[in-house]
Amino acid sequence: MSRQASEDRIADLRRDLHRRPERAWREFYTTARVVEAVESVGVDALHVGPDALATDERMAVPDDDAIAAAAERARDAGVDEELLDDLAGGNTGVVAELHRGEGPTVALRVDIDGLPIEESTDDDHAPAAAGFRSEHDGSMHACGHDAHAAIGVGVLERVAESDFSGTFKVLFQPAEEVIGGGKAMAESGHVDDVDYLFAVHVGLDHPTGEVVAGIDGFLAVEHFDVTFTGESAHAGAKPNEGRNANQALAAAVQNLYAIPRHEDGATRVNAGRIEGGTAANIVPEHAEMAVEVRGETTALKEYVADHARRVIRSAAEMHDCEATVDTVGDAPSAVSDADLVDLVEDTSNGHADVERTLRRDDLGGSEDATYLMKRVQEAGGLATYVAVGTDHPGGHHTPTFDVDEATLGIGVDVLSESVLAVADERP
């Protein structure tokens, strides 16, 4: 297949995935399309759904009704019934492998899930104008994971056609947006033999033609759901008989933001969703909130998380309520390894369409690829997280986000050439 034909096919795949975004653990159509694409490349091993994951380690799994609705939508879109059976319960994702004799084991991790955002219908929004805007109300690929999946297929194809010697894996990971899939894939065993791991993200405020060889500054993160339980009562006649869950929640929110910053580095806390009560004349017996904490290091994240749990327990006790705290997402911090950063930098500098290469940059946010990076590094391997710049009219996680499709070819080139270089040079 010619280079242009391959790039066109990758762009078509990206647009198809963009048209059908699926949120965490509901990536049924996405998984099916990835399977179809990698089988057309030709692979030596293919692990799908529960074979790609440590299913018990999944986090932020939606309820059965949400999973069933997503599976039915995929069925209506033509996804094979046998494959849907394999993915039952929302066990989505793919690991594709090439076995090419003696040599290192190299892996590329890409994420595949969408976001709960309604996509723009503006005429100047390219997906709307070109007819591949999201068909799923309230969901959108607003962070480029459609491009990541397509790049993963493109790199697999390029390596398959090369003289690569060793084992190459592409990890198509679900549920990154909820920090729910990285641990399940890291604990699956598929990266235990990996010598070199690449992860990739498009954009990150870098324009088309710019590449960052090693992203750092990952904030360790933990998401947890909190439920306060009190006792209802008539708010006018017998308010003294109630135990007000909303009061407990309000006290917790106020004091979460009072957790002291730490001298050793950046920390963050946010109560991102709060709700409770049923009517103005009923003392609320039930209240909920979704909280996240972050830290510049995993230890700093744990510092904030420990304080947050204490605040929540104390707020509940203050108002004679009970509180439960359930962790639903978690990821450590990580650092890209210098030797792999050097290799990607050299590869990027030699690419005709790369106008500028940055050696390193800070993410300033969180990513559960760090689970995979740490797993590989703790076993003695090397890992780096690469940013491939893309021009986009709206920021990440906005209704107008889009990917400049020139980025796809640059990403495939830089990553595939880095994979081949690492097999040849072994930094």
C-alpha positions in Angstrom: 0.0 0.0 0.0 1.3 3.5 -0.9 2.1 6.0 1.8 -0.7 8.3 0.6 -3.2 5.4 0.6 -2.2 4.4 4.1 -2.5 8.0 5.4 -6.0 8.3 3.7 -7.1 5.1 5.4 -5.9 6.3 8.8 -7.7 9.6 8.3 -10.9 7.7 7.4 -10.6 5.6 10.5 -10.1 8.7 12.6 -13.3 10.3 11.2 -15.3 7.1 11.6 -14.3 7.0 15.3 -15.0 10.7 15.7 -18.5 10.2 14.4 -19.2 7.5 17.0 -17.5 8.5 20.3 -18.0 6.2 23.2 -17.3 7.0 26.8 -15.3 4.9 29.4 -16.0 1.2 29.4 -18.6 1.6 26.6 -16.1 1.6 23.7 -17.8 -1.3 21.9 -17.9 0.1 18.4 -14.4 1.6 18.8 -13.0 -1.7 19.9 -14.7 -3.4 17.0 -13.2 -1.0 14.5 -9.8 -1.3 16.0 -10.0 -5.1 15.8 -11.1 -4.8 12.1 -8.2 -2.4 11.3 -5.4 -4.4 13.0 -6.6 -7.7 11.5 -6.4 -6.1 8.1 -2.8 -5.2 8.9 -2.1 -8.7 10.0 -0.9 -9.4 13.6 0.6 -12.5 15.3 -1.5 -12.1 18.5 -4.7 -10.2 19.3 -6.1 -9.8 22.8 -9.5 -8.3 23.0 -11.6 -7.0 25.9 -11.1 -9.2 29.1 -8.0 -10.7 27.5 -6.4 -7.3 27.2 -7.2 -6.2 30.8 -7.0 -7.2 34.4 -10.8 -6.8 34.6 -10.9 -6.7 38.4 -8.7 -3.6 38.3 -11.0 -1.5 36.2 -12.1 1.7 37.9 -15.0 4.1 37.3 -17.1 1.4 35.6 -20.6 2.7 34.7 -23.8 0.9 35.8 -25.2 -2.0 33.9 -27.9 0.1 32.2 -25.4 2.5 30.7 -23.2 -0.4 29.5 -26.2 -2.2 28.0 -27.4 0.9 26.2 -24.0 1.4 24.7 -23.8 -2.2 23.6 -27.2 -2.0 21.9 -26.1 1.2 20.1 -23.0 -0.7 18.8 -25.2 -3.6 17.8 -27.4 -1.2 15.8 -24.2 0.1 14.1 -23.4 -3.4 12.9 -20.9 -4.7 15.5 -20.6 -8.5 15.4 -22.7 -10.2 18.1 -19.9 -12.6 19.0 -17.5 -9.7 19.6 -20.1 -8.0 21.8 -20.4 -11.1 23.8 -16.6 -11.1 24.3 -16.9 -7.5 25.5 -19.8 -8.1 27.9 -19.8 -6.0 31.0 -17.9 -3.2 29.4 -14.6 -5.1 29.1 -13.4 -3.1 26.1 -9.9 -2.5 24.6 -7.4 -4.3 22.5 -3.7 -5.4 22.6 -2.3 -6.2 19.2 1.1 -7.9 18.8 3.7 -8.4 16.1 6.3 -11.1 16.7 9.4 -10.6 14.5 12.1 -12.8 15.9 14.9 -11.8 18.3 15.0 -8.3 19.7 13.5 -6.1 22.3 9.9 -5.8 23.2 8.5 -2.4 22.3 5.1 -1.1 23.0 2.9 1.9 22.1 0.0 2.9 24.3 -2.9 4.9 22.8 -6.3 5.7 24.5 -9.7 5.3 22.8 -12.5 6.8 24.9 -14.6 10.0 24.4 -16.0 12.6 26.7 -19.5 13.7 27.9 -19.6 16.9 25.8 -22.1 17.9 23.1 -20.1 18.7 19.9 -20.5 22.1 18.2 -22.8 22.4 15.2 -21.1 25.6 13.9 -20.5 25.8 10.2 -16.8 26.6 10.8 -16.4 23.5 13.0 -14.7 21.1 10.5 -16.3 17.8 11.7 -19.8 19.5 11.3 -18.9 21.0 7.9 -17.4 17.8 6.6 -20.1 15.5 7.9 -18.3 13.5 10.6 -19.6 15.4 13.7 -20.6 13.1 16.6 -23.8 11.2 16.0 -24.0 10.4 19.7 -25.8 13.1 21.6 -23.9 14.4 24.6 -20.7 12.6 23.7 -17.7 13.8 21.7 -14.0 13.1 20.9 -12.9 16.4 22.5 -9.4 15.3 23.4 -8.1 13.6 20.3 -8.5 9.9 21.3 -9.9 9.2 17.9 -6.6 10.4 16.4 -4.6 8.4 19.0 -6.4 5.2 18.0 -5.9 5.9 14.3 -2.2 6.7 14.9 -1.8 3.4 16.8 -3.1 1.5 13.8 -0.9 3.5 11.5 2.2 2.7 13.5 1.4 -1.0 13.7 1.0 -1.0 9.9 4.3 0.8 9.4 6.2 -1.5 11.7 4.6 -4.6 10.2 5.9 -3.5 6.8 9.4 -2.8 8.0 12.4 -4.9 8.9 11.8 -4.5 12.6 13.3 -7.3 14.7 11.7 -8.1 18.1 8.1 -7.9 19.5 5.9 -4.9 19.0 2.7 -4.3 20.9 0.0 -1.6 20.5 -2.1 -1.1 23.6 -5.5 0.4 22.8 -6.6 1.4 26.3 -10.1 2.3 27.4 -11.3 4.7 30.0 -8.5 7.2 30.2 -10.8 10.2 30.7 -12.0 8.8 34.0 -8.6 7.6 35.1 -10.1 4.2 35.1 -8.3 2.0 32.5 -4.5 2.5 32.9 -4.2 0.3 36.0 -6.3 -2.5 34.5 -4.0 -2.6 31.4 -0.9 -2.2 33.5 -1.9 -5.1 35.7 -2.9 -7.3 32.7 0.6 -8.7 32.3 0.9 -7.4 28.7 3.6 -4.9 29.6 5.6 -7.1 32.0 8.1 -8.0 29.2 8.2 -4.5 27.6 11.7 -3.0 27.4 10.6 0.3 25.8 7.2 2.0 26.1 5.9 5.0 24.1 2.7 6.8 24.9 1.3 9.6 22.7 -1.1 12.5 22.9 -2.0 15.1 20.2 -2.1 18.8 20.9 -1.6 19.7 24.5 -1.3 23.3 23.3 1.4 22.5 20.8 0.7 23.4 17.2 1.0 21.2 14.1 4.6 20.7 13.2 5.8 20.7 16.9 6.8 17.6 18.8 7.6 17.1 22.4 9.9 14.1 22.9 9.2 13.7 26.6 6.2 15.0 28.6 6.7 15.3 32.3 4.8 17.2 35.0 2.1 14.5 35.4 0.1 15.2 38.5 -0.8 12.1 40.4 -4.5 12.0 40.7 -7.3 10.3 42.6 -11.1 10.5 42.0 -13.5 9.5 44.6 -17.3 9.5 45.1 -18.7 10.5 48.4 -22.1 9.7 49.8 -23.5 11.3 53.0 -26.4 9.6 54.7 -28.6 11.3 57.3 -32.3 11.1 58.1 -35.3 12.8 56.6 -37.8 14.9 58.6 -40.4 17.5 58.0 -38.4 20.7 57.6 -41.2 22.9 59.1 -42.9 20.7 61.8 -40.0 18.6 63.1 -36.6 19.7 61.8 -34.9 18.6 65.0 -35.7 15.0 64.1 -33.7 15.1 60.9 -30.0 14.6 60.2 -29.1 16.9 57.3 -26.9 15.3 54.7 -26.6 18.6 52.8 -25.2 20.3 55.8 -22.5 17.6 56.1 -21.8 18.0 52.4 -21.5 21.8 52.6 -19.1 21.6 55.6 -17.0 19.1 53.6 -16.8 21.2 50.5 -15.8 24.3 52.4 -13.1 22.5 54.4 -11.7 20.5 51.4 -10.6 23.8 50.0 -9.0 24.7 53.3 -6.5 21.8 53.1 -3.1 23.4 53.4 -0.8 23.5 50.4 2.4 21.5 50.8 6.0 22.9 50.9 7.3 20.0 48.7 5.2 20.8 45.6 1.9 21.5 43.9 -1.3 20.1 45.2 -4.9 20.3 44.0 -8.4 19.6 45.3 -11.8 20.0 43.7 -15.4 19.1 44.5 -16.6 18.9 40.9 -20.1 17.6 41.4 -22.4 18.1 44.4 -26.1 17.2 44.8 -28.5 16.3 47.5 -32.0 16.6 48.8 -35.4 16.1 47.2 -37.6 19.1 48.2 -37.5 22.4 50.0 -39.7 21.1 52.9 -37.7 17.9 53.6 -34.6 17.6 55.6 -32.3 15.9 53.1 -31.2 12.4 54.1 -28.9 11.8 51.1 -26.2 13.9 49.4 -23.4 13.1 47.0 -20.3 14.7 45.6 -17.5 13.8 43.2 -14.0 14.9 44.4 -10.6 14.8 42.9 -7.2 15.4 44.5 -3.9 15.8 42.7 -0.2 16.2 43.6 3.0 16.9 41.9 4.2 13.5 43.1 2.3 10.4 44.2 3.3 11.2 47.8 1.8 14.7 47.6 -1.4 13.3 46.1 -1.6 10.9 49.0 -1.1 13.8 51.4 -4.1 15.6 49.9 -6.2 12.4 49.8 -5.6 11.6 53.4 -6.6 15.1 54.5 -9.6 15.0 52.2 -10.9 11.8 53.8 -10.4 13.2 57.3 -12.3 16.4 56.3 -15.2 14.3 54.9 -15.4 12.0 58.0 -15.3 15.1 60.3 -18.0 16.9 58.4 -20.3 13.8 58.6 -19.7 13.5 62.3 -20.3 17.2 62.9 -23.9 16.8 61.5 -24.6 13.3 62.8 -24.4 11.7 59.4 -22.5 8.8 57.9 -20.1 9.1 55.0 -18.8 6.6 52.5 -15.8 7.3 50.3 -15.2 5.1 47.2 -12.1 5.6 45.0 -13.2 5.4 41.4 -10.0 6.6 39.6 -6.4 6.7 40.4 -3.0 7.3 38.7 0.5 8.0 39.9 3.0 10.6 38.7 5.7 9.6 36.2 8.8 11.0 34.4 9.9 10.3 30.8 13.3 8.5 30.6 16.1 10.6 29.2 17.5 8.0 26.8 14.1 7.5 25.1 13.6 11.3 25.1 16.9 11.6 23.2 15.9 9.0 20.7 12.5 10.6 19.9 14.1 14.0 19.8 16.6 12.8 17.2 13.9 11.1 15.1 11.7 14.2 15.3 14.5 16.5 14.3 15.0 14.5 11.1 11.4 14.7 10.0 10.6 17.1 7.1 7.3 18.3 8.5 8.4 18.8 12.1 9.3 22.5 12.4 10.3 22.4 16.1 11.2 19.8 18.6 11.0 20.4 22.3 13.0 18.0 24.4 10.6 18.2 27.4 7.4 20.0 28.6 5.1 19.7 31.6 1.6 18.3 31.2 0.2 20.2 34.1 -2.6 17.6 34.4 -3.0 13.9 34.9 -2.9 10.8 32.7 -3.2 7.1 33.6 -0.6 6.1 31.0 1.6 6.7 34.1 0.5 3.3 35.4 2.0 1.7 32.3 5.1 3.9 32.4 5.8 3.0 36.0 5.2 -0.7 35.5 7.7 -0.8 32.7 10.2 1.4 34.5 10.0 -0.6 37.8 10.9 -3.7 35.8 14.0 -2.0 34.4 12.5 -0.8 31.1 12.3 2.8 29.7 9.3 4.9 28.9 8.4 8.2 27.4 5.2 10.2 26.7 5.3 12.0 23.4 3.2 15.0 22.4 2.5 15.5 18.7 1.3 19.0 18.2 -2.0 19.8 16.4 -3.7 23.0 15.5 -7.1 23.1 17.0 -9.7 25.9 17.1 -10.9 25.1 20.6 -9.0 23.9 23.6 -9.1 20.3 24.8 -12.4 19.2 26.4 -14.4 21.9 24.5 -17.3 21.6 22.0 -15.1 23.0 19.2 -12.0 20.8 19.6 -10.7 19.2 16.4 -7.5 17.6 15.1 -5.5 18.9 12.2 -5.3 15.7 10.2 -1.7 16.5 9.1 -0.9 15.5 12.6 -1.8 11.9 11.9 1.0 11.4 9.4 3.5 13.2 11.6 2.5 11.0 14.6 2.8 7.8 12.6 6.1 8.7 11.2 7.8 9.9 14.4 6.5 7.0 16.5 7.2 4.3 14.0 10.6 5.6 13.2 11.3 5.8 17.0 10.2 2.2 17.4 12.5 1.1 14.6 15.3 3.1 16.0 15.0 1.7 19.5 15.1 -1.8 18.1 18.3 -0.9 16.2 20.0 1.2 18.8 18.7 0.0 22.2 19.5 3.1 24.2 
